[in-house]
Amino acid sequence: MKVRFRFAAPAAAALLALVPFPATAQYSNEFTPAKLLSQGKTTHDIAGNGTVVVQVQVNADGSHKAIKVLRSTNSGDNAAAMDIAQSSSYRPAHRGTTPVVSFYDFTLRFKGKAVVNAPSEGSGGVPSGGAVSPAAGQVAALIRQHQYSAAVSKAQGELMNSPGDDSLRQMLGIAEFDNGNVTAAAAAFDKVQNVGSQFRPIAAASFARAAVSVATSNPTQALAYANKAMAIQPSANSRFALGVAQLANNQNAEALASLKAAHDAELNDRSLATSSKVNLDQELMRAYIATGDTAGAQSIAEEIKRLDPNSNAGTQAMGDSLLRSGVTAFNNKDYATALDDFDKAAASGSPDVAFQANVLAAKAIGNSAKPDYKRMQAYAEKALAIKPNDANANFALGIALTGQWFGDHNDNTKKTASATLSKADQEAKDQGDEGLALQIESFMKKYLNGSPSGQAGGGS
């Protein structure tokens, strides 16, 4: 009797369900500039009209130091400007969620004996002067007080009465961003005709983070947001978001170019956290794998290991890539190549990758013209050492043992095969996989209810 039962060729979708590629990484490496929280006061006399720009070093812990006057149109106001800058409070800049040291250019405009805070160009600070409408100014005041939810509600209410107030809508975007709702922030900025220069950094960050956030659920929207981020501020952060969105839309060559540009710009940035560099590298590796560049993917895997010796992100991605190529060879009935890929995947990937690789290797042997059932058993047992109660792995082991029974006619081999297949059947039912359970029962009925005759041919 010859064994004619075969495993179906593995589908790519099923493979990904068992060994998922790392989920689209959170956008954790965007730069959010330092910003003014509250303006200080001065005990110095104000000389008169003028504009003074003070450079302030804002440390990661929120402490700060007014360093020097960068520009001044009235030197008599310099002492007052330095005093105000030093007595103010600031939110530190961030790389993702990590606070970092940065410089804030505090522009102070004096009129008569009064001072009006004006936003530094590109600072991300919230202006409170004539640059915004009165309603937007009220929202800005709430933002400075960290009352972000109240600022959102205030802006939404005022927009019902003034839907054409772009400064108010931009304040809504800032409030949503600071409140952690990046998709709502992007939606707010998306309705603004012309984003003001002082709002452009935070608008670009909103579009970039929103693009990554919706890349899986809404690839088309992600790409639109990423392109807006690039149009506003073509930074490494925007290119990262664009690359992630392009990958989600299967624009793999374009994604590789975008992510490589972001990688080259950010890799040597000492202020960028290692976790953010690893995050960027994971996405770049996805692009290399998607374009079939195994050498490029391997080089990034090695770079991830250098950046973080404790990370297995690179090896997991390489293992997944080898699984994919092995599945392609399997589907083309090139079982020798498939086995080679599965062996490499098992050696280079995580336990989940190794498990799946060993199950697929057992299947490849079972489907070959002259199966080596001892070798098939060894692969199945490697998989079961990782997941002892998996129905597919036990099914593979049961088939390998059945094939051996066909060769040695040993009743103990048959009993072990029967027990293993019965266990696989129950596991399939427990997992709700009735289709697999029916396959196992069909196999048992056909090949274990009788005496073996001849060499077992064909596989699982």
Secondary structure, DSSP 8 states (H G I E B T S, - for coil): -----------HHHHHHHS-----------EE--EEEE----SS---SSEEEEEEEEE-TTS-EEEEEEEEES-GGGHHHHHHHHHHSEEE-EEETTEEE-EEEEEEEEEETTEEEEE--TTS-----STTS-HHHHHHHHHHHTT-HHHHHHHHHHHHHH-TT-HHHHHHHHHHHHHTT-HHHHHHHHHT-SS--GGGHHHHHHHHHHHHHHTTTT-HHHHHHHHHHHHHH---HHHHHHHHHHHHHTT-HHHHHHHHHHHHHHHTT-TTS-HHHHHHHHHHHHHHHHHTT-HHHHHHHHHHHHHH-TT--HHHHHHHHHHHHHHHHHHHTT-HHHHHHHHHHHHHHS-HHHHHHHHHHHHHHHHHSSS--HHHHHHHHHHHHHH-TT-HHHHHHHHHHHHHHHHHH--HHHHHHHHHHHHHHHHHHHHTT-HHHHHHHHHHHHHHTSS---S---S--
